[in-house]
Amino acid sequence: MASNAAKRAKLPMAAAGCQNLTDDENDPKETTIQSCKATSVAANCAVPSAIRTVLPDLKKLGMYYGIYLCLGTLSLLMLKKHIRGHKTNDFIDSLYMCVVTMTTVGYGDLYPHGIVPELVCSVLIAAGMLLFGIVVKIAAKYLVFKQQAVLLNALHVARKIGPMEAIKEIETLNVDYTKCIISLVVMGVHFVIGVFVLCTVEKMESDDALYCAISTMTTVGFGDESFSSEFGRGFGMIWIFTGTSCVGQLFLYAVEVYTDIEAKKFVKWVIASNVIDRNEIEDADELEKDRVRG
């Protein structure tokens, strides 16, 4: 009992996230039932653990975005007389310009004129890039933690059902492309909605609407085609933010698929290396009569 308790105490927190992998270790019937699915469970349980890890960071990021939009909109609203370009409603124009700046789309249909407005916009640009850096950091943390959790759980399963059995089960696991496909569909629907609004509300030709939607979602934003009506800019604030987020999320899921493929190879290599090392140690023990020489 003491040795089992010590083993459980040494397990990493990531492996402890799946209780069905650690409970009833001495129950042969339970081990037999779990062994056929243990590796796939170990791989899948890393995802919610990784999400829980980055959830506090996501909450902070949402707070930062809220502060940015409030302060940015208020600043541009106070400087409305020094903002040039096609105007509709002061509040909508200020919020629209803030979103366009934050997402780095930068149409140029509204732009600052004067030293103070240009300094304020420069600060907003720099702050927007910092927010983008925070997004990249959270995405990297999610991917790294997930891969660490998969490795630790797979090693625990290898100790539970045996390394060779674990390697065989890892080879049967398929990479999940579901999130990539769903994200691609969502982005496609989002794109179609944007084109529809540009054609109906902004009265653009279909080719101009396609061109504007593509340049917006990729954050290029040439500015020769953009939202110009009051309703269009109100819609555009939401559509631009969610559209650029959809593109970023698609890239994240694509990278996640690639890291899953590489993690599968790495986990197999680690487990196989442990088997080789263990056999070498056992051979050395026999040759040296229970004395291993360094």
N, C-alpha and C positions, 0 to 999 in steps of 0.2 A: 504493500500500500504506500509506503514511504517513497519507494522508487518511482511509482506511477505519479505521485503528487509532484515529485521533483521534475519529472519529464514535462508535466503540464505547465509548471511554473516557468520552464525554459522556453516554451513555445512563444514566438513573436505574437504581437497583438494582431497582426493581419491574419495569421492562421487561426487565432482564437475567435475571429469574427464568424466562423462557421461552426456552430456547436455540434452539428451532426458528425463532424470529423474528429471530435475530441472526446465525445461521450461514449461510455460503454466500451472502452478499449479491450476489456477482458471478457466480453461476451462474444463467443465464437459465432453464434447465430446472427447477431447484429452485424458483426464484421463481414460475414458472408453476404448478407443482404446489401450492405453499403458498398462493397468492393467494386462491383461492376459499374457503378456510377460515381465513384468517389472522385476520380480525376476531373470529370466534367463539372461536378459540383464545385470542386476547388477552383476551377477556372472561372466559373460564372459568379461565384460569391464575391469575387474581387471587385466587381463593378459597383454594387451598392456601397461597399466599404469605401471605395474611392470617391464616390459621390458624397458620402457623409463627410469625408475628409475635407473636400473643397467647398462644402456648403457654407461655412462661415465666411470664406473668402468671397463667395458669390453675393452674400448679403451685404458685405462691405462694398463690393463693386457697385451694387444697385444703389447704395447710399451715396457713393461718390458721383455716379451719373446724375442722381437727383440734385445734389448740390451744384454740380456743373451746370445743369440746365436752368436751375433757379437763378444762380448768380449771373450766368451768361446772358440769359434773357433779360434780366433786370438791367444789366449794364448796357446792353444794346438798346433797350427801350429808353433809357435815360439819354442815350446818344443818338436818338432817332433822327435828329436834324442834321447829323453829320454822316448819315448813311445814304449813299447814292444808289440809284438803280430803280427798277420798276417796283412800285410799292402798292400794297393793297390795304391791309389793316395793320396798325402799328404793332400790336401784341403778337399777332400771327406772324408778321414779317420778322420780328425779333426772335421768336422761338424757332422759326424756320431757318433763319440764318445761323442760329446757335447749333441746331442739329446738323446742318450742312457743313459747318466748320468742324464740329466734333467728329463726324464720320469721315472727314477728309475728302468729301465729295467736291466741295468748293466750286459751285457753278459759276460764280462771279456775277449773277444777276443782281445781287445786293453786295455792296462793298463799302469799306470805310473811307472817309475822306477827312484828312486832318491828322495831326500828330497824336492826340489823345485817343481817338477811335482806332487808329492803326496800332497803337501800343496795346490797347485792350484786346483787339483781335489777335495780336501776336501772343498774348498771354493765353487766350482761349485755344489757339492752335497748339501751343506747347502743352497745355493741360490735357487737350484731347489726345495727343501722342502719348502722354504719360498713362492715361486710361487704357490706351491700346496696349501699352507695355504690361499693365496689370492683367489684362485679359490673356496675353501670351503666357505670363507667369502662372496663372491659374490653370490654363490648359496643359502646360508642361508638368505642373504638380500632379494633376489628375492622371496623366499618362504614366508618369514615373511611379506613383504610388500603386496604380493598378498592376503594372508589370512586377513590382516588388511583391505585391500580395499574391499574384499568380504563382510566382516562383516559390515563395514560402509555403503556400498551401500545397503545391505540387510536391515539394520535398516532404512535407508532413504525410501526404498520401503515400509517397514512396516508402516511408518508414512503416506505414500501416499495412499496405497490401503487398509490398515488395517492389524493388526498383524495376525489375524486368516487366512485371505486370503493369506498373505505372507507365513505363515507356510505350508499351503496346497500346494502352488506352489513349495516351496523348496522341499517338499517330492516327487514331480513329477520329479525333476531334476535328470538326470543320470550323473554319473562320466564319464568324457571323457578319454578313454584309447588310443585315436588316436596317440598321440605323443609317447607313450610307444611302440606301435606296429610299427610305422614308424622307430623309433630309433632301434628297434630290427632287423627289416629288413635291415636297412642300415649297422648295425654291422655285420649281416650275410653275406651280399654282400662283405663288406670290408674283412672279414675273408677268404672268398672263393678266392678273388683276391690275398691275401697274400699267401695262400697255392699254388695257381697256379704259382706264380712267384718263390716260393721256389722250386717247382718241376721242372720247366722248366729252370730257370736261374741258380739256385744254385744246380741243379741236385740231389735234395734230394729224397729219397723214400717217398711215400705218407704218411706213418705213421710218419716218421720223420718230414715231413712238417707240418702235423697236430699238432704234439707235439710242434714244434717250434712256430707255430702261436698262439697256446693257451698260452704257457708260456710267449710269448711276450705281447699279448694283456692284460694279467692279471698282467703284470709288474714283473713276477717272474724271467724270464730270467736266466735260469740255465747256459747257455753258451756253453753246449756241442753241440748245434746246433744253428747256427746263420748265418747272411749274410757275405759272404766272398769275393764275386767278386766286382769289381768296380761299375758295373751297379746295382748289388744287394744292395749294401750299399747306392747308390744314391736313389734307390727306397725305401729302408728300412727307411731312414731318414723321408720321408713323411709318409710312412705307419705306422711306430711306433708311431709317434706323433698323427696322425689322429685316429689310432686304440685305443690308450689309451683314447683319447678324446671321442670316441664313447662309450666306456665302462662307463666312468664317466657321460656322458650325459644320458645314459640309467638308471643309478642309480638315477640321479636327477629327471627324469620323474617318476620313480617308487615311490620315496619319495613324489613327487608332488601329485600323485594320492592318496597316503595314507593321506596326509595333507588335500586334498580336501574332502575326506570322513569324516575326523574328524572335518573339518571346517563346513561342512553341519550339523553335529550333534550339534556343538557349537552354530551356528547361530540360529538354532531352539530353543535351550535352552535359549539363551539370549532373543529372542523375546517373548517366553512363559513367562519368568521371568518378563519381563516388563509388560506383560498383567496382571499377578498376582499382581505385586506391584501397578499397577494403580487401580485395583479393591479394594485392601486393603485400599488405600488412599481415594478412593471415599466413602467406607463404614465408614472410620474414620471421614470423613467430615460430613457425615450425622449424626453420633452419637454425635459428638462434636459441631454440629451447626457451621460448617465452621471453626472450630479450631482444628488443628491436634496437638496432644500432643506427644512429642518425647519420 
